Amino acid sequence: MTPTQLRAFAAVVRLGSVKHAAAELEVSEAAVSLHVSQLRKELGDQLFTRTASGLAFTPGGLRLASRAAEMLSLQERTIIEVGQAARGRRLLRIGASSLFAEHAAPGLIGLFAGRAADLDVELSVHDPRTFGTLLSSRAVDVAIGPHIGNVDDSLVRRPFLNYQVIVVSSPDHPLAKADVTARQLRDQTWLLGPSAAVDIGVIPAVLRRINVPESRQQIFQSHAAALEEVMRGNGVAPTVSFAVSRDLANGRLVRLAGPSLRFDGSWATLTLDERGTPTTADELVRFVTTPRATQAMLRGPGVNISRFRPSIHVTLWS
């Protein structure tokens, strides 16, 4: 039983198709079928059969599917840990939602990475719906973002920070000086960051609650870019309140007033439920609940913007 065979079988299980598994692994369908055939011969189990509605897995096939994911994850983790030991460094890979990555991650990571000279932190931005897959495949060590509903028993979710989302405009916008209604808001141009492009999180919830038509939504590469357009008087935007506190204080932005124009959100860490020696991910999970971490997330580290472009880059902090 080889890692290549297990990887092929795990892909078939996850995607429900030999064809799709071959496409994901960038090999031929014959190669995937060969790996599955070798597993069947070695284990003495058919593993699965094809039916009109898809693949039907035997009890042994389901057991192998679970073990294959565990074995591949252990292999990946071992490779990473051996490489880190050889370099004398540790690497923490964080997967985050775009809203957290842009507004809170710089302060958190800057402070956390600065506590240890041997630590590198890699941040990448993902759709929160993929967090479970990223963690189980060891693509990331910890995921941070909004509540994603019921999580698998193999994952542990720990909320750590509540925040408010408000709607802002430029000072000279027609809606800036009076209470606004949902109908008035629906008629505005909404300038949005990448968090509006997914279904999970407080920003999509705001758009659904106000029932903003898609024709009125413009999505930018970053939330900062959307706010720059708001300051030019080109529309309104939902934004995390602490991220615009200075712009509100100096009058560059105005918070719109009206019924139900304050929305509550929260962020949480998501990790694999593993017992044993504490990992760097465990250190971060504990650290995010401390007052110092909260202040860093709310105020930022003051690092140069060239070090942080989560919309298009994987960022490495050391």
N, C-alpha and C positions, 0 to 999 in steps of 0.2 A: 504494500500500500504506500504510494508515494504522494508527496504534496501536490504534484501536478494532477494526479487522479482525483484527489480530494477537492482540489480547487474546481475542477471541471464538474464534479458531481454537485458541489455546493452551488455553483452557478445555475445548474439545471433546476435544482430545488427552488432557488430564489426567484428565478425568472419563469419557471414552469414550461420551459421549451429548450430542446437541444439547439435549435436554430438560434434563439436569442442568446443562449449561453455561449455559443461559438462566436457570435458577433461581439459580445462583451469581452471575451478572452482573446479576440483577434486571431482565431484559429479556424480550421475547417470543421464542418459538422462531423465529418468522418473521424477527426481527431478526438472530438468530445465523445462520440459514440464508442471509440476504441477504449478510452479511459474508463468509461462506465462499464464496458464489457469485461475489462480486466478486474474491476472491483467485484462485479458479479461472480466471476470465476473464483476469485480468491476467497470471497466471503460465503459463497454458496447460497446466495440470495438474489432474487430477481430485482430487488430494490424498488422498481416501479414498472408499471405497464401503461401503454397508451390507451386512452378511451376516447369516446366521442366528445367528452367535455374537457379533455386535457389529460394530464398525467395523474395516475393513481399510485400512491406509494404504499409499499408493504410496511408492516410494523418495523421490520429490520431497516428498511430504507429511511423511515422517519428517525430511527435511532441514529443511523449513520449521519444523517443530515445535521443533527444536533452536535454530534461528536466532531464532525468535519469542521464546523465553524469554530469550535473550541480549539482544535488542534492547529488550524491555520492561524488563528489569533495568537496562540502561544508561540508558534514559529516566528510570526512577525514581531512580536514583542521581544523575543530572545535576540533576534537579529539587531533590533534597535538598541537593546541594552548592552550587547557585546560591543557594538560600534561606539556607544557612548563611553563605555569603560576604557576602550582603546584610546580615545581622544582625551580622556580625563574630564569629560564634560557630560552634563545631563541635558536632555532636550524635552521640553514640554510643548505638546501640540494642542492648541486651543481652536476649536471650531465655534464660530459665533454667528448670531443673526446680524444682519447689516446695521440695525438700529443700535444694538449694544456695541458692535465693533467700532462704529464711528463716534459715538458719544461717550462711552464709559470705558472701553478697553484700553485706550492710551494711558489713562491715569493708573488703572489697575496694574497693567503689565509693566509699566515703567517702575512702579514702586516694588512690585513683587520680584521682578528680575534683578533689581538693584540690591536685593538682600543677599544674593549668593553669586560669587564670582565665577562659579563653574556652571551656571545655568543659562541656557538659550531658550527663548520662548518664541514659538512660531504661531502666528495668528492667521487663520483663513476664514472667509465668509461663506456661509452656506444657508440654504433653505432649511428652517427648523424641522421640516418634515423628514429630512434625511439624517437627523442627529443619531437616531438609533442605529442605522446602517453604518454610519461613519465610526461610531464607537465599537460596534461588534466586529468590524473589519480592521480595527486598530489604525484607521486613518487619522483619528484624533484621539487624544487622551482624556479630554474633558470638553463638553459642549456647553455653551452658555447662550441663553435666549429666553423667549417667552414660554408660557405654559403650553404644552402640546397635547393636552388631554391625557388619557390613560397611557402609561408607559409599560413596556415589557417588564416582567419580573426580574430580568437580568440587569435592569438599569435602576439607578437611584437618583431621584430628583430632590434638590434642596433649594428652596426659594431663599433669596438673600437680599433683594433690594426692590422696594416699591417706588414708583415714580408717577408723575402726572404728565399727561399730554394735553396741550392747549392748542388753540387755533390762533394764528397771528397774521397780521397784515402790515403794510407800510403805514406810517402816520397819516398820509394823505389819501388813503383808500376810502371809498364812499361808505364802507361799513365800520370804519374805525371809531366813530364818535357816537354810536348808538347801539342799543341792544339789537341783536340780529335774530332772525328766525331761521328754522331749518330750510324753509323754502328759499329765502334769500341766499343761504349758503349753497344750496344746490345749483343756483344760477351763476356762481362764481367759477373762475378758473382755479383749480386746485393744483398746486405745485408740490410735487411729492418726491421723496427719496426712494431708493430701491426696496425698502421695507414694504412699500405699497404693492409690490409685484407678486407677493405671496399671500396665501389665505390665512396665515396664522399670525397673531400679534395684535397689539392695540391699534396701530395705524389702519390696517384693513378693517378692524372693528369700527373705527370712527367713520370710515367711508360708507360702510354698510348701514350704520345707524342713521346717518344723515341722508343716505340714499343718493350719493353723488353719482351722476351719470358718468359712464366711461368717457364720453365725449368731452367732459369737463376736467378730465384728469391728465396731467402731464408728469411723466416720471423722469427724473434726472439720475445721473450716475451716482450722485451722493446727496445726502440730505443737506449738506452745506451749500451745494450748488442750487438746490431748490430754494433755500432761504435767501440766497443772493438775489434771485429773481423776485422774491417777495419784497425785498427791500427796494427794488426798482419800481414797485407798484404794479407788478404784472399779475397779481393774484393773491390767494391766501394759502396757508399751509398748516397742517398739524405738526407739532414738534414737541420734543421733550422739554419740559419747562426749565430744568436746570441748565440745559444747553444754550438757552437764549437769554439767560438772566442779565447779562451785560448789555445785550442789544435792547432789551426792554428798559433797562435803567438809563441808557444814554439816548433813548428815543428813536433808535433806528427801526425798531419794531413796536407794534402795539398789540396787546392781547385783546382779541375780540370778546365782547361781553354778550351774554344771552343764556337762555335756559339750556341746561345740560351741555355746556361747552367745556367741561372739564372731564377728562377721561383718565381712569386709573389703570396702570399697567404694572407688571412685575417681571423681574428676571430671576432665573434659577440656573443652577449648575446641574448637569446630567453626566453621570459617570457609570461605568460598569460596576455591578455589585460583586466585588471581589474581596476575599478575606486574605489576610497575610501581612507581609511587610508593607508599611505605608509607602505610597508612591509620591512623586512630585505633584501629580494631580490631586491627591488627598491633601497635600500641603496647601494648594491653591484653594480648594473647597473650604478649608478651615479659614484661610486668610481673608476670603471675600466677605466674611461676616464681621470682621473687626472694624472699629471706628476709623482707623487709619485708611483702610481700604475704601470704606464708604466715602471719606473725604476726597481721596484721590480720584475716585470715579466721578464725583460730582464736580470737582474743580479742575481735573486734568493735571498732567505733570509738567506742562510747559515745554514739551519737546518740539523740535522743528517738524513742520508738516511733511517734509520730504521723507521722514521715517515712517509715515503711516498713510497708506492709500489702500484701504481694505476692499474697495470696489473692484480693483483690477489686479491687486498683487497679494501674494502671500508675504507677510511681513515677519522678519526675524529680529527679535530683540535679544541682545546679549549684554 
